[in-house]
Amino acid sequence: MTGSPVGITSYSYGKTVQTDTVTGETFWGDFDRRHAFNAAAAYRVSDRTRVAVVFRGATNVPIAG
């Protein structure tokens, strides 16, 4: 029994802001990861075979200041 493709996608946005409690200075966190995207899809070729693919992409960790 073959079927139609099934898939899902997701996107996330986040930011890390840190504040020095002594000086009151605010700055971006060293391990900030702003954008992330995920996508997955699967297709049943036959009763015993399924083909699936996953893609993940994200912005990297910025250079520490």
Backbone hydrogen bonds in HBPLUS format (Angstrom, degrees):
<---DONOR---> <-ACCEPTOR-->    atom                        ^
c    i                          cat <-CA-CA->   ^        H-A-AA   ^      H-
h    n   atom  resd res      DA  || num        DHA   H-A  angle D-A-AA Bond
n    s   type  num  typ     dist DA aas  dist angle  dist       angle   num
A0006-VAL N   A0042-ALA O   2.85 MM  36  5.30 162.2  1.88 156.5 162.6     1
A0042-ALA N   A0006-VAL O   2.73 MM  36  5.30 151.2  1.81 157.1 166.2     2
A0008-ILE N   A0040-ALA O   2.84 MM  32  5.42 150.2  1.93 152.4 159.0     3
A0040-ALA N   A0008-ILE O   2.89 MM  32  5.42 157.2  1.95 160.4 166.3     4
A0010-SER N   A0038-ASN O   2.84 MM  28  5.17 149.7  1.93 149.8 150.3     5
A0038-ASN N   A0010-SER O   2.92 MM  28  5.17 162.4  1.95 147.7 150.5     6
A0012-SER N   A0036-ALA O   2.91 MM  24  5.26 153.9  1.98 148.7 153.2     7
A0036-ALA N   A0012-SER O   3.05 MM  24  5.26 145.9  2.17 149.9 151.5     8
A0014-GLY N   A0034-ARG O   2.96 MM  20  4.98 148.7  2.05 132.6 142.3     9
A0029-GLY N   A0016-THR O   2.77 MM  13  5.02 161.9  1.80 138.2 136.5    10
A0018-GLN N   A0027-PHE O   2.78 MM   9  5.48 170.1  1.79 177.3 174.1    11
A0027-PHE N   A0018-GLN O   2.88 MM   9  5.48 161.8  1.91 158.9 164.8    12
A0020-ASP N   A0025-GLU O   2.80 MM   5  5.29 162.0  1.83 161.3 163.8    13
A0024-GLY N   A0020-ASP O   2.67 MM   4  5.18 141.8  1.82 146.9 158.0    14
A0059-THR N   A0035-HIS O   3.00 MM  24  5.63 155.4  2.06 152.8 157.6    15
A0037-PHE N   A0057-GLY O   2.72 MM  20  5.25 166.0  1.74 166.8 168.1    16
A0057-GLY N   A0037-PHE O   2.88 MM  20  5.25 165.6  1.90 160.2 162.7    17
A0039-ALA N   A0055-PHE O   2.87 MM  16  5.15 152.6  1.95 154.5 156.9    18
A0055-PHE N   A0039-ALA O   2.76 MM  16  5.15 165.9  1.78 159.7 162.7    19
A0041-ALA N   A0053-VAL O   2.95 MM  12  5.48 158.4  2.00 157.9 163.0    20
A0053-VAL N   A0041-ALA O   2.89 MM  12  5.48 155.8  1.95 156.6 161.8    21
A0043-TYR N   A0051-VAL O   2.77 MM   8  5.28 152.7  1.84 154.4 163.6    22
A0051-VAL N   A0043-TYR O   2.85 MM   8  5.28 168.0  1.86 157.4 157.2    23
A0045-VAL N   A0049-THR O   2.90 MM   4  5.42 134.2  2.11 132.3 145.7    24
A0046-SER N   A0049-THR O   3.23 MM   3  5.06 168.2  2.24 134.1 135.9    25
